[in-house]
Amino acid sequence: MVDNSYDKSYRLLSTQDFSYLRKNSKRFKSKWLMAYYKPTRISSSKDHSRIGFSVTKKVGNAVVRNRYKRIMRDLFRRSELKVKGFDILVIVSPYITKNVQGIEEQEKCLKDSFNHLLETL
C-alpha cells in the first residue's frame, strides 16, 4: 500500500511562520493563487520544502475551504517538489469560486497555477 501521508515536517504550522513569510519573502501571483516563498530558516528542513495553505472566508464555508486545502495538499504530495529547502505559503484566491464553474474545472485551474508556481521556484 502506498503511503500518501503528509508528514508534519513538510507543513508550516505556526502563526509565526505564516507571518514571517508574508513580511519577508518573494511573491508569486496568478489568477487563482498567490504564494509567498523564501529559503527555509530551519536547518533540519533544508532537504525538503515546507508548505502551508490559506483559504479566505470569501471562498466559502468551512466545507468548501477545506476541500480546496485538500486539493492543494494532494497536488503538493504528487508534485515531488524538485526544489528543496523552501518555505511556501499558498493562498487560494476567492475569484476561483466566482469565475470557474464546477469542482473539476476549479481543480484543473488550481493544478495549472500550482505547477506554474513550482516552475517559478
C-alpha distances in whole Angstrom, upper triangle without the diagonal:
4,6,9,12,15,17,20,22,21,23,27,28,31,34,36,33,34,37,37,36,38,41,40,38,38,37,36,37,36,37,33,32,34,33,34,33,34,33,32,34,32,31,28,27,28,25,23,24,25,25,26,27,30,31,35,36,38,34,34,33,31,28,29,29,25,24,25,24,20,21,22,19,17,19,19,16,16,19,18,22,24,27,26,28,29,29,29,30,29,32,31,35,36,37,34,35,38,38,35,34,31,28,26,29,29,25,27,30,27,25,28,30,27,26,30,30,28,30,33,31
4,6,9,12,14,18,19,18,20,24,25,29,32,33,30,30,34,34,32,34,38,37,34,34,34,32,33,32,33,30,29,31,29,30,29,30,29,28,31,28,28,25,23,25,22,20,21,21,21,23,24,27,28,32,34,35,32,32,32,29,27,27,27,23,22,23,21,18,18,19,16,14,16,16,12,12,15,15,18,20,23,23,25,25,26,25,27,26,28,28,32,33,35,31,32,36,35,32,32,29,26,24,27,27,23,24,27,24,22,25,26,23,23,27,26,24,26,29,27
4,6,9,10,14,15,15,17,20,21,25,28,30,27,27,31,31,29,32,35,34,32,32,32,30,31,31,32,29,27,29,27,28,27,28,27,25,28,25,25,22,20,22,19,17,18,18,19,20,21,25,26,30,31,33,30,30,30,27,25,26,25,21,21,21,19,16,17,17,14,12,15,14,10,12,15,14,17,19,21,21,22,23,23,23,24,24,26,26,30,32,33,30,31,35,35,32,32,29,26,25,27,26,22,24,26,24,21,25,26,22,22,26,25,23,25,28,26
4,7,9,13,14,13,14,18,19,23,26,27,24,24,28,28,26,29,32,31,29,29,28,27,28,27,29,25,24,25,24,25,24,25,25,23,26,24,25,22,19,21,19,16,16,16,16,17,18,21,22,26,28,30,27,27,26,23,22,22,21,18,17,17,15,12,13,14,10,9,11,11,7,9,12,12,15,18,20,19,21,21,20,20,21,20,22,22,26,28,30,27,27,31,31,28,29,26,22,21,24,23,19,21,23,20,18,21,22,19,19,23,22,20,23,25,23
4,6,9,11,10,12,15,16,20,23,24,22,22,26,26,24,27,30,29,28,28,28,27,28,28,29,26,24,25,23,24,23,24,23,21,24,22,22,19,17,20,18,15,15,14,14,15,16,19,21,25,26,29,26,26,25,22,21,22,20,17,17,17,15,12,14,14,10,10,13,11,8,11,14,13,15,18,20,19,19,20,19,18,19,19,22,22,26,27,30,27,28,31,32,29,30,27,23,23,25,24,20,22,24,21,19,23,23,20,20,24,22,20,24,25,23
4,7,8,7,8,12,13,16,19,21,18,18,22,22,21,23,26,26,24,25,24,23,25,25,26,23,21,22,19,20,19,21,20,18,20,18,20,17,15,17,16,13,12,11,10,11,13,16,18,22,24,26,24,24,24,21,20,20,18,15,16,16,12,11,13,12,8,9,11,9,7,11,13,12,13,17,17,16,17,16,15,15,16,16,18,19,23,25,27,25,26,30,30,28,29,26,23,23,25,22,19,21,22,19,18,21,21,17,19,22,20,18,22,23,21
4,5,6,7,11,11,15,18,19,17,18,22,22,20,23,26,25,24,25,25,25,27,27,29,26,23,23,21,21,20,20,19,17,18,16,17,14,12,15,14,11,12,10,11,12,15,18,20,24,26,28,26,27,26,23,23,23,21,18,19,19,15,14,16,15,11,13,15,12,10,14,15,14,14,17,18,16,16,16,15,15,16,17,20,22,25,28,30,28,29,33,33,31,32,30,26,27,28,26,23,25,26,22,21,24,24,20,21,24,22,20,23,24,22
4,5,5,8,8,11,15,16,14,15,19,19,18,21,23,23,22,24,24,24,26,27,29,26,23,22,20,19,18,19,18,15,16,14,15,13,11,15,14,12,11,9,10,11,13,16,19,22,25,27,26,26,25,22,22,23,20,18,19,19,15,15,17,16,12,15,16,14,13,16,17,16,16,19,18,16,15,15,13,14,15,17,19,21,25,27,30,28,29,32,33,32,33,31,27,28,30,27,24,26,27,23,23,25,24,21,22,25,22,20,24,24,22
4,6,8,9,12,16,16,13,15,18,18,17,20,22,21,20,22,23,23,25,27,29,26,23,22,19,18,17,16,15,12,13,11,12,9,7,11,11,9,9,7,9,11,15,18,21,24,27,29,28,29,28,25,25,26,23,20,22,21,17,17,19,17,14,16,17,14,13,16,17,15,14,16,16,13,12,12,11,13,15,17,20,22,26,28,31,29,31,34,35,33,35,33,29,30,31,28,25,27,27,24,23,25,24,20,22,24,21,19,22,23,20
4,7,9,13,16,16,13,14,18,17,15,18,21,20,18,20,20,20,22,23,25,23,20,19,16,16,14,15,14,11,14,12,13,11,8,11,10,7,6,4,6,9,12,15,18,22,24,27,25,26,26,23,23,23,20,18,19,18,15,15,16,13,10,13,13,10,10,13,13,12,11,14,13,11,10,10,9,10,12,14,17,19,23,25,27,26,28,31,31,30,31,30,26,26,27,25,22,23,24,20,19,22,20,17,18,20,17,15,19,19,17
4,6,9,12,13,10,11,15,15,13,16,19,18,17,19,19,19,21,22,24,21,18,17,15,14,13,14,14,12,14,12,15,13,10,13,14,10,8,5,5,6,9,12,15,18,21,24,22,23,23,20,21,21,18,16,17,16,12,13,15,12,10,13,14,11,11,15,15,15,14,16,15,14,12,11,9,9,10,12,14,17,20,23,25,24,25,29,29,28,30,28,25,26,26,23,21,23,23,19,19,22,20,16,19,20,17,16,20,20,18
4,6,9,9,6,7,11,11,10,13,15,15,15,17,17,18,19,21,23,21,17,16,13,12,12,12,13,11,12,11,14,14,11,14,15,12,10,6,5,5,8,11,14,17,20,22,21,23,22,20,21,21,17,16,18,17,13,15,17,14,12,16,16,13,14,18,17,17,16,18,16,15,13,11,7,8,8,11,13,16,19,22,24,24,25,28,29,28,30,29,26,27,27,24,22,24,24,20,20,22,20,17,20,21,17,17,21,20,17
4,7,9,7,8,11,12,12,14,17,17,17,19,19,21,22,24,25,23,19,18,16,15,15,16,16,14,14,13,16,15,14,17,18,15,13,9,9,7,10,11,14,17,19,22,21,22,21,18,20,21,17,16,18,17,14,16,18,16,14,17,18,16,17,20,20,20,19,22,20,18,16,14,11,12,11,13,14,17,20,22,25,25,26,29,30,30,31,30,27,28,29,26,24,26,26,22,23,25,23,20,23,24,21,21,24,24,21
4,5,5,7,9,10,11,13,15,16,16,19,20,21,23,25,27,24,21,19,17,15,15,16,17,14,14,13,17,16,15,18,20,18,15,12,11,9,12,12,16,17,19,22,22,23,23,20,22,23,19,18,21,20,16,19,21,19,17,21,22,19,20,24,24,24,22,24,22,20,18,16,12,13,12,14,16,19,21,23,26,26,27,30,32,31,33,32,29,31,32,28,27,29,28,24,25,28,25,22,25,26,23,23,26,25,23
4,5,5,6,8,10,11,12,14,15,18,18,20,22,24,25,23,20,18,16,14,15,16,18,15,15,15,19,19,18,20,23,20,18,14,13,10,12,11,15,15,17,20,21,22,21,19,22,22,18,18,21,20,17,20,22,19,19,22,23,21,22,26,25,26,24,26,24,22,19,17,13,14,11,14,14,18,20,21,25,25,26,28,30,31,32,32,29,31,31,28,27,29,28,24,26,28,25,23,26,26,23,24,27,25,23
4,5,5,6,9,10,11,12,14,17,18,20,22,25,27,25,21,19,16,14,14,14,15,13,12,13,17,18,16,19,21,20,17,14,14,12,14,14,17,18,21,23,24,25,25,23,26,25,22,22,25,23,20,22,24,21,21,24,25,22,24,27,26,26,24,26,23,21,18,16,12,13,12,15,16,20,22,24,27,28,29,31,33,33,35,35,32,34,34,30,29,31,30,26,27,29,26,24,26,27,23,24,27,25,22
4,6,5,6,9,10,11,11,14,15,17,20,22,24,22,19,16,14,11,11,11,12,10,10,11,15,15,13,16,18,16,13,10,10,9,12,12,16,18,20,23,23,25,25,23,25,24,21,20,23,21,18,20,22,19,18,21,21,18,20,24,22,22,20,22,19,17,14,12,9,10,9,13,14,18,20,23,26,26,27,30,31,31,33,33,30,31,31,28,27,28,27,23,24,26,23,20,23,23,20,20,23,21,19
4,6,5,6,9,10,11,13,13,15,17,19,21,19,16,13,11,9,10,11,14,12,13,14,18,18,16,18,20,18,14,11,10,8,9,9,13,14,17,19,19,21,22,20,22,21,18,18,20,18,15,18,20,17,16,20,20,18,20,23,22,22,20,22,20,19,16,13,9,9,7,10,11,14,17,19,22,22,24,26,27,28,30,30,27,29,28,25,24,26,24,21,22,24,21,19,21,22,18,19,22,20,18
4,5,5,6,9,10,13,14,16,18,21,23,21,18,15,13,10,12,12,15,14,14,16,19,20,18,20,23,21,17,15,13,12,13,12,15,15,18,20,21,23,24,22,25,24,20,21,23,21,19,22,23,20,20,24,24,21,24,27,25,26,23,25,22,21,18,15,12,12,10,13,13,17,18,20,23,24,26,28,29,30,32,32,30,32,31,27,27,29,27,23,25,26,23,21,24,24,20,21,24,22,20
4,6,5,6,8,11,13,16,18,21,24,22,19,16,13,10,10,10,12,11,10,13,16,18,16,17,20,19,16,14,13,12,14,14,18,18,22,23,24,26,27,25,28,27,23,23,26,23,21,24,25,21,21,25,24,21,24,26,25,25,22,23,20,19,16,13,10,11,10,14,15,19,20,23,25,26,28,30,31,32,34,34,32,33,33,29,28,30,28,24,26,27,23,21,24,23,20,20,23,21,18
4,5,5,5,8,9,12,14,18,20,19,15,12,9,6,7,7,10,10,11,13,17,18,15,16,19,17,14,12,11,10,12,12,16,17,20,22,22,24,25,24,26,25,21,22,23,21,18,21,22,18,18,22,21,18,21,24,22,22,19,20,17,17,14,11,8,8,7,10,12,16,17,20,23,23,25,27,28,28,31,31,29,30,29,26,25,26,24,21,22,23,20,18,20,20,16,17,19,17,15
4,6,6,9,9,12,13,16,18,18,14,11,9,6,9,10,13,14,14,17,20,22,19,20,23,20,17,15,13,12,12,12,14,15,18,19,20,23,24,23,25,24,20,21,23,20,19,22,22,19,20,23,22,20,23,25,23,24,21,23,20,20,17,14,11,10,8,10,11,14,16,18,20,22,24,25,26,27,30,30,28,30,29,25,25,26,24,21,22,23,19,18,21,20,16,18,21,18,17
4,6,9,10,14,15,19,21,21,18,14,12,9,10,11,14,14,14,17,20,22,20,21,24,22,19,17,16,15,16,15,18,18,21,22,23,26,27,26,29,27,24,25,27,24,22,26,26,23,23,27,25,23,26,28,26,27,24,25,22,21,19,15,13,13,12,14,14,18,19,21,23,25,27,28,29,30,33,34,32,33,32,29,28,30,27,24,26,26,22,21,24,22,19,21,23,20,18
4,7,10,13,16,19,22,22,18,15,12,9,9,8,11,12,12,15,18,20,18,18,21,20,17,16,16,16,17,17,20,21,24,25,26,29,30,29,31,29,26,27,29,25,23,26,27,23,23,27,25,23,26,28,25,26,22,23,19,19,16,13,11,12,12,15,16,20,21,24,25,27,29,30,31,32,35,35,33,34,33,30,29,30,28,25,26,26,22,21,23,22,18,19,21,18,16
4,6,10,13,16,20,19,16,12,10,6,6,5,9,11,12,15,18,20,17,17,19,18,15,14,14,14,16,16,19,20,24,24,24,27,29,28,30,28,25,25,27,23,22,25,24,21,21,24,22,20,23,25,22,23,19,20,16,16,14,11,9,9,10,12,14,18,19,22,24,24,27,29,29,29,32,33,31,31,30,27,26,27,24,22,23,22,19,18,19,18,14,16,17,14,13
4,7,10,14,17,17,14,11,8,6,6,6,10,13,15,18,20,22,19,18,20,18,15,15,14,15,16,17,19,20,24,24,24,27,29,29,30,28,25,26,27,23,22,24,24,20,21,24,21,19,23,24,21,22,18,18,15,16,14,11,11,10,11,12,14,17,18,21,22,23,26,27,27,27,31,31,30,30,28,25,25,25,22,20,21,20,17,16,17,15,12,14,14,11,10
4,7,10,13,14,11,7,6,5,6,9,13,15,17,20,22,24,21,20,22,20,16,16,14,14,14,15,17,18,21,21,21,24,26,26,27,25,22,23,24,20,19,22,21,18,19,22,19,18,22,23,20,21,18,19,16,17,16,13,12,10,10,10,11,14,14,18,18,19,22,23,23,24,27,28,26,27,25,22,22,22,19,17,18,17,14,13,15,13,10,13,14,10,11
4,7,10,11,8,6,5,6,8,11,14,17,20,22,24,25,22,21,22,20,16,16,14,14,14,15,16,17,21,20,20,23,26,25,26,23,21,22,22,18,18,21,19,16,18,20,17,16,20,20,18,19,16,17,15,17,17,14,13,10,10,9,10,12,12,16,16,17,20,21,20,21,24,25,24,24,22,19,19,19,16,14,15,14,10,10,12,10,7,10,11,8,9
4,7,8,6,4,6,9,11,15,18,20,23,25,27,28,25,24,25,23,19,19,16,16,14,14,15,16,19,18,17,21,24,24,25,22,19,21,21,17,18,20,18,16,18,20,17,17,21,21,19,21,19,20,18,21,20,17,16,13,12,10,9,10,10,13,13,14,17,18,17,18,21,23,21,22,19,17,17,17,14,12,14,13,9,10,13,10,8,12,13,11,13
4,6,5,6,9,12,14,18,21,23,26,28,30,30,27,27,27,24,21,20,18,17,15,15,15,16,19,17,16,20,23,23,24,20,19,21,20,16,17,20,17,15,18,19,16,17,21,21,18,21,19,21,20,22,23,19,18,15,14,11,10,10,9,12,11,11,15,16,14,15,18,20,19,19,16,14,15,14,10,10,12,10,7,9,11,9,8,12,13,11,14
4,6,8,11,15,17,21,24,26,29,31,33,33,30,30,30,27,24,23,20,19,16,16,14,15,18,15,14,18,21,22,22,19,17,20,19,15,17,19,17,15,19,20,17,19,22,22,20,23,22,24,23,25,26,22,21,18,16,13,11,9,7,10,8,8,12,12,10,11,15,17,17,17,14,12,13,13,9,9,12,11,8,11,13,11,12,15,16,15,18
4,7,10,14,17,20,23,25,28,29,32,31,28,28,28,25,22,21,17,16,13,13,11,13,15,13,11,15,18,19,19,15,14,16,15,11,13,16,13,12,16,17,14,16,19,19,18,21,20,22,22,24,24,21,20,16,14,10,9,6,5,8,7,6,10,11,10,10,13,15,14,14,12,9,10,11,7,6,10,9,7,9,12,11,11,14,16,15,17
4,7,10,13,17,20,21,24,25,28,28,24,25,25,22,18,17,14,13,10,10,10,12,15,14,12,16,18,18,19,16,14,16,15,11,12,15,13,10,14,16,13,14,17,18,16,19,17,20,19,21,21,17,16,12,10,7,6,5,5,9,9,9,12,14,13,14,17,17,16,17,15,12,12,13,9,7,10,10,7,8,11,10,9,12,14,13,15
4,7,10,14,17,18,21,23,26,26,23,23,24,21,17,16,13,12,10,10,11,12,15,15,14,17,20,20,21,18,15,17,17,14,14,17,15,13,15,18,15,15,19,20,18,20,18,20,18,20,19,16,14,10,8,6,5,7,7,11,12,12,15,17,16,17,20,21,19,20,18,15,16,16,13,11,13,13,9,9,13,11,9,12,14,12,13
4,6,10,13,15,17,19,22,23,19,19,20,17,14,13,10,10,9,10,12,14,17,17,16,20,22,21,22,20,17,18,18,15,14,17,16,12,14,17,14,13,17,18,16,18,15,17,15,16,16,12,10,7,5,4,6,9,10,14,15,15,18,20,20,20,23,24,21,22,21,18,17,18,15,12,14,14,10,9,12,11,8,10,13,11,11
4,7,11,12,14,17,19,20,17,17,19,17,13,12,10,10,11,11,14,15,19,20,19,22,24,23,25,22,19,20,21,18,16,19,19,15,16,19,17,15,19,20,18,19,16,17,15,15,14,10,8,6,5,7,9,12,13,17,18,19,22,23,23,24,27,27,25,26,24,21,21,21,19,16,17,17,14,12,15,14,10,12,14,12,11
4,7,9,12,14,16,18,14,14,16,14,10,10,9,10,12,14,17,19,22,23,22,25,27,25,27,25,22,22,23,20,18,20,20,16,16,19,17,14,17,19,17,17,14,15,12,12,10,7,6,4,6,9,11,15,17,20,22,22,24,26,26,26,29,29,27,27,26,23,22,22,20,17,18,18,15,13,15,14,10,11,13,10,8
4,6,9,12,14,15,13,12,14,13,10,10,11,12,15,17,20,22,25,26,26,29,30,28,30,28,25,25,26,23,21,23,23,19,19,21,20,17,19,21,18,18,15,15,11,11,9,6,6,7,9,12,15,18,20,24,25,25,28,30,30,30,33,33,30,31,30,27,26,26,24,21,21,21,18,16,17,17,13,13,15,12,10
4,7,9,10,12,10,8,11,11,9,10,12,14,17,19,23,25,28,30,29,31,33,31,32,31,27,27,28,25,22,24,24,20,20,22,21,17,19,21,18,17,14,14,10,9,6,4,6,9,12,15,18,21,24,27,29,28,31,33,33,33,36,35,33,33,32,29,27,28,26,23,23,23,21,18,19,18,15,14,16,14,10
4,6,8,9,7,7,10,9,8,8,10,13,16,18,22,24,28,29,29,31,32,29,31,30,26,26,27,25,22,23,24,20,19,22,21,17,19,21,19,18,15,15,12,9,5,5,5,9,12,15,18,22,24,28,30,29,32,34,34,34,36,36,33,33,33,30,28,29,27,24,24,25,22,19,20,20,17,16,18,17,13
4,6,9,8,8,12,12,11,11,13,15,18,20,24,26,29,31,31,33,33,31,33,32,28,28,30,27,24,26,27,23,22,25,24,20,22,24,23,21,18,18,15,12,9,9,8,12,14,18,21,24,27,30,32,32,34,37,37,37,39,39,36,36,36,33,31,32,31,27,27,28,26,23,24,24,21,20,22,20,17
4,6,6,7,10,11,10,10,13,15,19,21,25,27,30,32,32,34,34,31,32,32,29,27,29,27,24,25,26,23,21,24,24,20,21,24,22,20,18,18,16,12,9,10,9,13,15,19,22,25,28,31,34,33,35,38,38,38,40,39,36,36,37,34,32,33,32,28,28,29,27,24,25,26,22,21,23,22,18
4,5,6,9,10,11,12,16,18,22,24,28,31,34,36,35,37,37,34,35,35,32,30,32,30,27,28,28,25,23,25,25,21,22,24,23,20,18,18,15,12,9,11,12,16,18,22,25,28,31,34,37,36,38,41,41,40,42,42,38,38,39,36,34,34,34,30,29,31,29,26,26,27,24,22,24,23,19
4,6,7,9,11,11,15,17,21,24,28,30,33,35,34,36,36,33,34,34,30,29,30,29,25,26,27,24,21,23,23,20,19,22,21,19,17,17,15,12,9,12,12,16,19,22,25,28,31,34,36,35,37,40,41,40,42,40,37,37,37,35,32,33,33,30,29,30,29,25,26,27,24,22,24,24,20
4,5,6,7,7,11,14,18,21,24,27,30,32,31,33,33,30,31,31,27,26,27,25,22,23,23,20,18,20,20,16,16,19,18,15,14,14,12,9,6,8,9,12,15,18,22,24,28,31,33,32,34,37,37,36,38,37,33,33,34,31,29,30,29,26,25,26,25,21,22,23,20,18,20,20,17
4,6,7,9,13,16,20,23,26,29,33,34,33,35,35,33,34,33,30,28,29,27,24,25,25,22,20,22,21,17,17,20,18,15,13,12,10,6,4,8,10,13,16,19,23,26,29,32,34,33,35,38,38,37,39,38,35,34,35,32,30,30,30,26,25,26,25,21,21,22,19,17,19,19,15
4,7,10,13,17,20,24,27,30,33,35,33,35,36,33,33,33,30,28,29,27,24,24,24,21,19,20,19,16,15,17,16,13,11,10,9,6,6,9,12,14,18,20,24,26,29,33,34,33,35,38,38,36,38,37,34,33,34,31,29,29,29,26,24,25,24,21,20,22,19,16,18,19,15
4,7,10,14,17,20,23,27,30,31,30,32,32,29,30,29,26,24,25,23,20,20,20,17,15,16,16,12,12,14,13,10,8,9,8,5,5,7,9,11,15,16,20,23,26,29,31,29,31,34,34,33,35,33,30,29,30,28,25,25,25,22,21,22,21,17,17,19,16,14,16,17,13
4,7,10,13,17,20,23,26,28,26,28,29,27,27,26,23,22,22,20,17,18,18,15,13,15,14,10,11,14,12,10,8,9,7,5,5,5,6,8,11,13,17,19,22,26,27,26,28,31,31,30,32,31,28,27,27,25,22,23,23,19,18,20,18,15,15,16,14,11,14,14,11
4,7,11,14,17,20,23,25,24,26,26,23,24,23,20,19,20,18,15,16,17,13,11,14,14,10,11,14,13,12,10,12,11,9,8,6,5,6,9,11,14,17,20,23,26,24,26,29,30,29,31,30,26,26,27,24,22,23,22,19,18,20,18,15,16,18,14,13,16,16,13
4,7,10,14,17,20,22,20,22,23,20,21,20,17,16,17,14,11,13,13,10,9,12,11,8,10,13,12,13,11,14,12,11,11,8,6,5,6,7,11,13,17,20,22,21,23,26,26,25,27,26,23,23,24,21,18,20,19,16,15,18,15,12,14,16,12,12,16,15,13
4,7,10,13,16,18,17,19,19,17,18,17,14,13,15,12,9,12,13,10,9,12,13,10,13,16,15,16,14,17,16,15,14,11,8,6,5,6,9,11,15,17,20,19,21,24,24,24,26,25,22,23,23,20,18,20,19,15,16,18,16,13,16,17,14,14,18,17,16
4,7,10,13,15,13,15,16,14,15,14,10,10,12,9,6,9,10,8,8,12,12,11,13,16,15,17,16,19,18,18,17,14,11,9,6,5,6,8,11,14,16,15,17,20,21,20,22,21,18,20,20,16,15,17,16,13,14,17,14,12,15,17,14,15,18,18,17
4,7,10,12,11,13,13,12,14,12,9,10,12,9,7,11,12,10,11,15,15,14,17,19,19,21,19,22,21,21,20,17,14,11,7,6,5,7,9,11,14,14,15,18,19,19,21,21,18,20,20,16,16,18,17,14,16,18,15,14,18,18,16,17,21,20,19
4,7,8,7,9,10,10,11,9,6,8,10,7,7,11,12,10,12,15,15,16,18,20,20,23,21,25,24,24,24,20,17,14,11,9,6,5,7,8,11,11,12,14,16,16,18,18,16,18,18,14,14,17,15,13,15,18,15,14,18,19,17,19,22,21,21
4,5,6,8,9,10,12,10,8,11,13,11,11,14,15,14,16,19,19,19,22,24,24,26,25,28,27,27,26,23,20,17,13,11,8,7,8,7,11,12,12,14,16,17,19,19,17,20,20,16,17,20,18,15,19,20,18,17,21,21,19,22,25,24,24
4,5,6,7,8,11,9,7,11,13,12,13,16,17,17,18,21,22,22,25,26,27,29,28,31,30,31,30,27,23,20,17,15,12,10,10,8,12,13,12,13,16,17,18,19,18,21,21,17,18,21,19,18,21,23,20,21,24,25,23,25,28,27,28
4,6,8,11,13,10,9,13,14,13,14,17,18,17,20,22,22,23,26,27,27,30,29,32,31,32,31,28,25,22,18,16,12,10,9,6,9,10,9,10,13,15,16,17,17,20,19,16,18,20,18,17,20,22,19,20,24,24,22,25,28,27,28
4,7,9,10,7,7,10,11,9,11,14,14,14,17,19,19,20,23,24,24,27,27,30,29,30,30,27,24,20,17,14,11,8,7,5,8,8,6,9,11,12,13,14,13,16,15,12,14,17,15,14,17,19,17,18,21,22,21,23,26,25,26
4,7,8,6,6,10,10,10,12,15,15,16,18,20,21,22,24,25,26,29,29,32,32,33,32,29,26,23,20,17,14,11,11,8,11,11,8,10,14,14,14,14,13,17,17,14,15,19,17,16,19,21,20,20,24,25,24,26,29,29,29
4,6,5,6,9,10,11,13,14,16,17,19,20,22,23,25,26,27,30,30,33,33,33,33,30,27,24,21,19,16,14,14,12,15,14,12,14,17,17,17,16,15,19,19,16,17,21,20,18,22,24,23,23,26,27,26,28,31,31,31
4,5,5,6,8,10,10,12,14,15,16,18,20,21,22,24,25,28,28,31,31,31,31,28,25,22,19,17,15,14,15,13,17,16,14,17,20,19,19,18,16,19,20,17,17,21,21,18,21,24,22,22,25,27,25,27,30,30,30
4,6,5,6,9,10,11,12,14,15,17,19,20,21,23,24,27,27,31,31,31,31,29,26,23,21,18,17,14,16,14,17,15,13,16,19,18,17,15,13,16,18,15,15,19,19,17,20,23,22,21,24,26,25,27,30,30,30
4,5,5,7,9,10,11,13,14,16,17,19,20,21,23,26,26,29,30,30,30,27,25,22,19,16,14,12,13,11,14,12,10,13,15,14,14,12,10,14,15,12,12,16,16,14,17,20,19,19,22,23,23,24,27,28,28
4,5,5,6,9,10,11,12,14,16,17,19,20,21,24,24,27,27,27,27,24,21,19,15,13,11,9,11,10,13,12,11,14,16,15,16,15,12,15,16,13,13,16,16,13,16,19,17,17,20,22,20,22,25,25,25
4,5,5,6,9,10,10,12,14,15,16,18,20,22,22,26,26,26,26,24,21,18,16,14,13,11,14,13,16,15,14,17,19,18,18,16,13,16,17,14,13,17,17,14,16,19,18,17,20,22,21,22,25,26,25
4,5,5,6,9,10,11,12,14,15,17,18,21,22,25,26,26,27,24,22,19,17,14,14,11,14,13,16,13,12,16,17,15,15,13,10,12,14,11,10,14,14,12,14,17,17,16,19,21,20,21,24,25,25
4,5,5,6,9,10,11,12,14,15,16,19,19,23,23,24,24,22,20,16,14,11,10,8,10,11,13,10,10,14,15,13,14,13,10,12,12,9,8,12,12,9,11,14,13,12,16,17,17,18,21,22,22
4,5,5,6,9,10,10,12,14,15,18,17,21,21,22,22,19,17,14,12,10,9,9,12,13,16,13,14,18,19,17,18,16,13,15,16,13,11,14,14,11,12,16,14,12,16,18,16,17,20,21,21
4,5,5,6,9,10,11,12,14,16,17,21,22,22,23,21,19,16,15,13,13,12,15,16,18,16,16,19,20,18,18,16,13,14,16,13,11,14,15,12,12,16,16,14,16,19,18,18,21,22,22
4,6,5,6,9,10,11,12,15,16,20,20,21,22,20,19,16,15,12,13,11,14,15,16,13,14,18,18,16,16,14,10,11,12,10,7,10,11,8,9,12,13,11,13,16,15,16,19,20,20
4,5,5,6,9,10,10,13,13,17,17,18,19,17,15,12,11,9,10,9,12,15,16,14,15,19,19,17,18,16,13,13,14,11,9,11,11,8,8,11,11,8,11,13,12,13,16,17,17
4,5,5,6,9,10,12,12,16,17,17,18,16,14,12,12,10,12,12,16,18,20,17,18,22,22,20,21,19,16,16,17,15,12,14,15,11,11,14,14,11,13,16,14,14,17,18,17
4,5,5,6,8,11,12,16,17,18,19,18,17,15,15,13,15,14,18,20,21,18,19,23,23,20,21,18,15,14,16,14,11,13,14,11,10,14,14,11,12,16,15,14,17,19,19
4,6,5,6,9,10,14,15,16,18,16,16,14,14,12,14,13,16,19,20,17,19,22,21,19,20,18,15,14,15,13,10,11,12,9,7,10,11,8,9,12,12,11,14,16,16
4,5,5,7,7,11,12,13,14,13,13,11,12,11,14,14,17,20,21,19,21,24,24,22,23,21,18,17,18,16,13,14,15,11,10,12,12,8,9,12,11,10,13,15,14
4,6,6,8,12,13,14,16,15,15,14,15,14,17,17,21,23,24,22,23,27,27,24,25,23,20,19,20,18,15,16,17,14,12,15,15,12,12,16,15,12,16,18,16
4,6,8,11,14,15,18,17,17,16,17,16,19,18,21,24,25,22,24,27,26,23,24,22,19,17,19,18,14,14,16,14,11,13,15,11,11,15,14,12,15,17,16
4,5,8,11,12,15,14,15,14,16,14,17,18,21,23,24,21,24,27,26,23,25,23,20,18,19,18,15,14,15,13,10,12,13,9,8,11,11,9,11,14,13
4,6,9,10,13,13,15,14,17,16,20,20,24,27,27,25,27,30,29,27,29,27,24,22,23,22,18,18,19,17,14,15,16,12,11,14,13,10,12,15,13
4,6,7,10,10,12,11,14,14,18,19,22,25,26,24,27,30,29,27,29,27,24,23,23,22,19,18,19,16,14,15,15,11,10,12,11,7,10,12,10
4,6,10,11,13,14,17,17,21,22,25,28,29,27,30,32,31,29,32,31,28,26,26,25,22,21,21,19,16,17,17,14,12,13,12,8,9,12,9
4,7,7,11,11,15,16,19,21,24,27,28,27,30,32,31,30,32,32,29,28,27,26,23,22,22,19,17,18,17,14,12,13,11,8,9,10,7
4,6,9,11,15,16,20,22,25,29,30,29,31,34,33,32,35,34,30,30,30,28,25,25,25,22,20,21,19,16,15,16,14,11,13,13,10
4,7,10,13,16,20,22,25,29,30,29,32,34,34,33,36,35,32,31,31,29,26,27,26,23,22,22,21,18,18,18,15,13,15,15,11
4,6,10,12,16,19,22,25,27,26,29,31,31,30,33,32,29,29,29,26,24,24,23,20,19,20,18,15,16,16,12,11,13,12,9
4,7,10,13,17,19,23,25,24,27,29,29,29,31,31,28,28,28,25,23,24,23,19,19,20,18,15,16,17,13,12,15,14,11
4,6,10,13,16,19,21,20,23,25,25,25,27,27,24,25,24,21,20,20,19,16,16,17,14,11,13,14,10,10,13,12,10
4,7,10,13,16,18,18,20,23,23,23,25,25,22,23,23,19,18,20,18,15,16,17,14,12,15,15,11,12,16,14,13
4,7,10,13,15,14,17,19,19,19,22,21,19,20,19,16,15,16,14,11,12,14,11,9,12,13,10,11,15,14,13
4,6,9,12,12,14,16,17,17,19,20,18,19,18,14,14,16,14,11,13,15,11,11,14,14,12,14,17,16,16
4,7,9,8,10,13,13,13,16,16,14,16,15,11,11,13,11,8,12,13,10,10,14,14,13,15,18,17,18
4,5,6,8,10,11,12,14,16,15,16,15,11,13,14,11,10,13,14,11,12,16,15,14,17,19,18,20
4,5,6,7,9,11,13,14,14,16,15,11,14,16,13,12,16,16,14,16,19,19,18,21,23,22,24
4,5,5,6,8,11,13,13,16,13,10,13,14,11,12,15,15,13,16,19,18,18,21,23,22,24
4,5,5,6,8,10,10,12,10,7,10,11,8,9,12,13,11,14,16,16,17,20,21,21,23
4,6,6,7,9,9,12,10,8,11,13,11,11,15,16,15,17,20,20,20,23,25,25,26
4,6,8,11,12,14,12,10,14,15,13,14,17,18,17,19,22,22,22,25,26,26,28
4,7,10,12,13,10,9,13,13,11,13,16,16,15,18,20,20,20,24,25,25,27
4,7,8,10,7,6,10,10,8,11,13,14,14,16,18,18,20,22,23,24,26
4,7,8,7,7,10,11,11,13,15,16,17,19,21,21,23,25,26,27,29
4,6,5,6,9,10,11,12,14,16,17,18,20,22,23,25,26,27,29
4,5,5,6,9,10,10,12,14,15,16,18,20,21,22,24,26,27
4,5,5,6,9,10,10,12,14,15,16,18,20,21,23,24,26
4,5,5,6,9,10,11,12,14,15,17,18,20,21,23,25
4,5,5,6,9,10,11,12,14,15,16,18,20,21,23
4,5,5,6,9,10,10,12,14,15,16,18,20,21
4,5,5,6,9,10,11,12,14,15,17,18,20
4,5,5,6,9,10,11,12,14,16,17,19
4,5,5,6,8,10,10,12,14,15,17
4,5,5,6,9,10,11,12,14,16
4,6,5,6,9,10,11,12,15
4,5,5,6,9,10,11,13
4,5,5,6,9,10,11
4,5,5,6,9,10
4,5,5,6,9
4,5,5,7
4,5,5
4,5
4
